[in-house]
Amino acid sequence: MHVSSEFKPTLVCVGVGKAGTTTLHYLLLKHPDILLVRAKEASFFNVESNYARGMPWYRSLFPEPSGQRHIGDITPGYFRSPVALLRIQRDLSSATKIIVVFRHPVARAFSHYLHDVRLLDNNRPFLDRGAVVDPSYMVKSLYADNMRLLLELFPRENILPLIFERDIAHGRLLRAYTKVCGFLGIEEVKISTDVHKVPAFIPEVKLIEHDQDITEATGIVHAKAGDLQLRTVLDSDSGLVTKYIHSPATEERRWYLQLQSDVTRRLDPETRQMLFQRYFAEDAAELREMLHDGIPEWDEETQEKPAKPSAV
């Protein structure tokens, strides 16, 4: 596909993972003034093998522009990669509009853990006698250093920080949408923000009994517990990746469902606060200072009740 030499992304959402970036992608995909990469997460600037293919390959991931004011890439892995942030500033421009979404660090870590359990990447408990079994989930919820680098690379007015609990969760998508439109200087056209119609909320993993229930299977990604297999399928129209668990054996299907209930204990407020103080209090204080935002939504006593879904 031919892509114009003038083609260059002007908008990059750099992360963070498990903070609503998929929801944001499919929301902004509906806006006529925004052209996004076909399938969320181009993973160009942070994956060496992709970056080595060069800008022509990166450009080929996008549909042909047709008059949109902004061309965007939403890849949450960029935030965790200083090299990726430097490349964005160098290869695109320091004038690039940067969106970053932050989520309560403990909630983000636990959501990441649940994601891995669903995809059969983890079958251990999140906590063992008050300690996190896999600290890598917590490390990825440290934000201050990478935010500091963002502020060094891009003018403050070119960075839009969003707070998951304030702007995206519990029917608050209208807030994020309004902020992004204002940030980009585009009209706030009417689109649905019903989370149940956003592909991010379609179950990532579907249990099936027969191979014919899968179309265009790309192959087995995991094989666990006997006949239990996890396959990945990419919908060429929507760019949405769906995971299918193929297990003709009833006992294996039960094992998968039981796995989640056995290892994914809910975090009560006391445990969440304990983990926050142990792992994140200092980092969160630095982030709040950099953002000039107290982020009261991260304080247990100020948690808001869920708002009703809205449409714009």
Buried (B, 14 or more C-beta within 10 A) or exposed (E): EEBEEEBBBBBBBBBBBBBBBBBBBBBBBBBEBBBBBBBBBBBBBBBEEBBEEEBEEBBEBBEEEEEBBBBBBBBBBBBBBBEBBBBBBEBBBEEBBBBBBBBBBBBBBBBBBBBBBBBBEBBEBBBEEEEBBBEEBBEBBBBBEBBEBBEEBBEEEBBBBBBBBBBBBBBBBBBBBEBBBEBBEBEEEEBBBEBEEBBBEEEBBBBBEEEEEBEEBEEEBBEBBEEBBBBBBBEEEBBBBBBBBBBEEEEBBEBBEEBEEEBBEEBEEEBBBBBBEEBBEEBBEBBBEBBEBEBBBBEEEEEEEEEEBBEB
